[in-house]
Amino acid sequence: MSRGKHTTNSRSNSSTPNMFVGCLNYMKNPDPNVVGNAGIYDAYVNRAVELCVNMFSWKTPKDVPNFFMEVGLINFGTLIAFRDRAMNKVFVTPYRWTEYNMYFMPKVREPYSPSDDFWEYGSYTEDDSVVLFDSMSHQPFMPVLLEFCNRIADTQRAIDMNIENTKDSKIIVTKRKLLTAIKRMFQDRASNKALVFADADVLRAGGNNGYNMDTLDFSSEFFADKLFDYKVRLWQELMNLRGYNNANTQKRERLVTDEVNANNESLKAILSGLLKQRTDFCEQTNELLGLEEGNRFECELSLAFKDFYEDMFNVQWPDETTQEEGGKDTGSDERESDR
């Protein structure tokens, strides 16, 4: 297939979320319902995506921006690395495929640009390209992320509504003259006055000079704290599914050893699978495309994850400062032995 613009409207079939929808809603639409509903949902989606894309640290060839590796994986679920035949440059883009081989790997791969022009780069196979999946199951994480963020946003809106319902719990219904007197009484009370004066004739309930007064009770039971706990558990489950050790901080000190080990083994399996997909991709791509040292694909855990999972993996991640100091110490020991 020759290179050219894609003829079909791929954007209409794409499930990739617009990362700037939340900001646009805040700036363009002052409707509090839009800001409250869509804004909260987009805020949680952006927070979750930000955490997901910062799990791994990439080094890429000069023609491939390293930030796109994780951003592309979380949005599309899979990417392809190939050397463009026209420009002789290494690209990493999303792609389409029509059929699988016997091992459920895409056979004919058609990479394209995710930008507005949707350029196609021709057809590639396993002989001249390498595909990268986000996880060992070859399933994208974005649908799971969006589902959890939708539940979290709905819970947050329920919390907001419950708090709002506890503010104005009663409505007073009466004649205008009595209503004015009651307003004045509440204003005096709100001003922290020591004495609040009222007209006895006006406030007399019943009788010839009295007025009827009814109160409508709109009070609601306060359960926002329970909803908040539920929201926290949803967020923790989402993070655990991605490999974050996000155990319940309120219960952590009461966890027994078996519970801690079971949680760590689950997180270790998830993170090991994510890391293996990426390291295998780097090795295969560097070999297939003949990439030289300093212009190759490399992937490792981010610094935060190295420190956090040091005990879980039972390894000591190399530190540049430690290596330099270790080199100096080794050299001094060698000189002393020569003497």
N, C-alpha and C positions, 0 to 999 in steps of 0.2 A: 504494500500500500504506500503510495506516495505521500509525502508530507504535505499537510494543508490544514485548513480550518475544518473543524468538525461541523457536520451539516445538521445534526440533530440537537435539540435543546437539552443538553445534559444537565443544565442547572436545575431544571424543573424536577428531575428525578433524583437529585442529590439530597442526601439526608444530612449534609454537613451544616452545622449551625453557624449562623452569622455571629462572629464574636463581638460585633459592635452594636448589636441590636439593643442591648440594655442602655448603652450610652445615648443612642439616638432617641430612645423613648424618653429619657430624662430631659434631653435638650429640646426636642421638637414637640412633644406632646405633654402639656401640663396637667392633663387629666389625672387626678390622684388614683383612680382605679387602674389606669394603665401603668402608672409608675409603681403602684403598690403590688400589682399582680405580676405583670411581665418583668418589671424591674427587679423584684426579689428573685424570681426564677432565673433570670439571666445572670444576676450577681452570684448565685450559688453555682451555676454552670461554669462561669469564668473562674471562680475560686477552685473548683474541682479540677478543671482542665489545667490551671496553673500548677497545681500540685503534681498532676500526672506527668506533665512535660518536663518537670525538674527532677525526675527520679534518676536519669542517666545523663552522663556527660559524653559528648561526641566530638571527635576530630574527623574532619571530612576533607576531600580534595578542594582545591581553591575555587572550583566552579559550583560547589554545592554548599549553601549556607548551613552551618551545623544546627541552627535552631529549628530548621524545617524538618529534621528527621523525626523528632518526637511530636511536633505539631502535626505533621502529615500523618503519622501513625494513629494518633488519637482521633483525628478527624476522618480519615479514610479507612483505617484498619489494616491497610497493606500498601506497600510502595514497591517500585521497581528501580533498579540501578542499571544503567546501560550507557554505552558510548554512542553518541549521536553520529550517524554516518555522514551527515552534511558538514557539521562543524568540528567533528573529532573531539568533542568535549564530553565529560562524564556528567550525566544528569540523574537526578532522583525525582521521580514524579509519581502520582497515582496512575492507574492503568485500568483497562478493561480486558476481559478475557471471555472466550466463547466456549471453551471446553477444557476438561481436566485430563490428566493422564491417569494411569492406574493407581498412583499414589496421591491423588487429589491435589496435584500441583497444576497450576495453569500452564497450558501448552502454548497457545498463540496469545501473545501479550501485546496490547496496543497502548503504550504510554501516551498521556496527554497532559497539557498544562492546565492547572486548576484556575488560572486567571480568566479574565473575561473573554479573551480571544479564543481559548480552548484549542490551541494548536495541537495537532497530532504529530507523532514522531515516527510513524511507520509501524511495522509489525516486527516483533522480536520473539525469540524462543529461548529455551534453557541453554542453548549453545552460546548466546551472546548477551545474556542478561541474567540478573539475579533478583528474585523477589524477596521481600521482607514482610513478614506478618508481625502484628503487634504481640501475639501470644502463641503458645504452642497449639492451642485449639483452632487457630486460624480464624478466630471470631473477633470482630471489632468490639472495643470496650465502650464506645460512645453511646450505643443504645442503653446499656446498663446505667451509665452515668446520667443520661437524660431522665431515665425513669426514676432514679433515686432523687435527683434534684427536683423533679416535679413533686414528689411526695414531701420533700423537705420544705419547698416553697409553700405548698398548701398548708402544712403544719404551722409554718411561721405566720401565715395570714390568719389562721385560726387563733393563734396566740394574740395577735394584734386585735382581732375582733373581740376576744374575751376580755382583754384589758380595757378596750373602749366601752364595753357594756357595763363595766364596774364603775365608770366615772359618773354617769347620770342615771342613777338607779330608780328615781321617783319623779313623777310629773304631777304637779298640783293643778287641779281644775276648779275654778271658782269665778265669781264676778270680778270685773275689772278693778273696782274700788278695793276689794279685799286683796286682790293680786298685787296691787301697788304697795299696800301696806306690808305684805309678806316679803316682797322684794326688798323693801327698805329694811326690814328686820334682818334679812340675810346679809345685806350689805353692811349693816352695823356689826353683825357677828364676824363677818370676814375681816372687818377693820380692827378686830380685837378690842372693841369697846367694852369697858367694864359693865356698863348698863345699857340695856336695849329697851326702848320705850315703844309701846303699842297702844292704839285706841281701843278701849274695851268695847265700845259700841260696834266698832267695825269688826272686831275679832270674835264677837259673841256668836256662838254657834246655835242656830235655831232662834225662836222668838220673832217678834215683829221687826226688830232692827237687825237681826242676824242674817248671815248668808250661808248657804250650803257650800261645803268644801269637800271635794273628793281628791284622793291621791291614787295615781296609777303606778303600780309597782313594776318596774322594768328591771329589777335587780337580777343578776345572773351569778351563778356559783362560780367562784374563782378556781379555775383548774389550769391556768396557763403554765404553772410549774410542772404539772404532769405532762402537758404537751411539749414543754421544753425538753424534758427527759426523753420523750419519744423521739423528738427531732435529733437530739444528740446521738441516740442509738442508731438512727438511720444514717447519720453522717459517719459514725464509726464503722458501720457495716460496709458502707461504700468504700471507705479508705482501706478496710481490711481486704476487700475483694481485689484491690489494686496492689496490695503488698505493704501498706503502711501499718506499723505496729501502733494502732490507735486504740488500745484497750481502754475500757471504762476507768477513768481516773478515780471515780468515787468508790469503785470496788477493787481497784488494783491491789491495795494493801491487804485485802482479804482473800486474794486468789491463792489456791493451793498449788503445789509444785506441778501436779498432773495437768491442771488447767493452763498454767503458764507454758508448759512444754507442748501441749496440744496446739495452743495458739501460735507458738513460735514455729512449729513444724509446718503448719498451714501457710504461714507467711513466707517461710523459707522456700516451700515448694512453688508458690506463686512467683516470688522474686527470682528464683533460679530459672524458671521457665522463661520469664521475660528477658533476663540477661542472656540466656543461651541463644534465643532467637537472634539477638542483636550481634553477639560475638561470632556466631556461625555465619551470619550475613557478611560481616566485615572480612572474615577469612576467605570466604568464597568469592566475594567481589574483588578483593585485592588480587587474588590469583587469576581470576578470569579476565579482568581488564588490564592486568599487568601494571598495577599502580606501584610507584616507587616509594621508598621511605621518605616521610615528610609530606607526602601527598596521597595518603591512604585513609581508609576508613578505620577508625578505632572507637570502641565504645566501652565504657566502664560505669560503675555506680557513681553517682554524684558524691561529693565530699560528705554531705550530711548523712547519706545512707551508709557510706563506708564506716563512719564512726558509730552509727546506730546499730548496724548489723555485725559489728566486729565480733561480738561474743556469740551471736547466733550461728555464724558460719565457722567460728573457731579458727579464724585466720587473722593475721596482722597485715593490714593493708599498707603498702609501702608509702612512706612519706619522703618528699624530696629533701626536706631539712634533715630528717633522720639519716637518709642515705649519704648526704654530704658530710655530716658530722661523723658517720660511721667510716667513711672513706678516709677522713683525716686521721681518725684514731688508728685505723688499720695501718696507715702509712707510718705513723710514729712507732707502732709496735714492731714493724719490720725493721726500721732503722735501729731500734734498740737491740734487736736480735743480731743484726749484723755486727754491732760493736762487740 
